[in-house]
Amino acid sequence: MAHLDPFSTRDADRATRILAELGRYANQRDRFIDALDFDALDPQTQREICMEDHHLAEQLAFGPIYIHHLRTLDEQRAAIAANIRMVA
C-alpha cells in the first residue's frame, strides 16, 4: 500500500497516524492470509505475499524510530547549530 508509507512525510503526527493505519491493515491482512490455503497458491503469488509481509514488518519495526527522529529533529538541529557557533 503505497499511500500508507510513514516514511513519505516529515510530519511526526501524520507519520504516527499512517503507522497506526498500517498496523490495522497488517492485522486485517494477516487474518485474511491465514484463512487462505497458502500451499494452493502459485509460487509467484506466494512470493509476492512473502515480500509484502517483509515490507510491512520492516515499516512497522522502523516506523517508531523514524517518528522519534522526526519529533527530536528540531532539538537536534538546535544542538548542532549551537556547537557549530562554539567551534567557529
Steps between C-alpha positions, in 0.01 A plus 500: 500500500699793367278764660570344841869583521596669829835596345333711232437792736708720727202572728525285815126512574411396146763224504352376830152484347632323191688248713188426707296451183774278359488288817124456465544408133771245587276335760208474257732370228643236735152375585412482129819318404461257792162404356657419161638163398849641448632178344228513234629835372743515212867564587498858366201594718664337802817697430309828468318436828828426678664810354207717612515340847868589523435856384216548751707356784786734411276806498335402829840436660678814382199735500521585871872575466430734209221673693731550799757646262243744359390606849857571611623650173457865606688436824779329307525791257520750785773298672702474178463873432613583857808277464590648162502851652725379783754353255504809279 
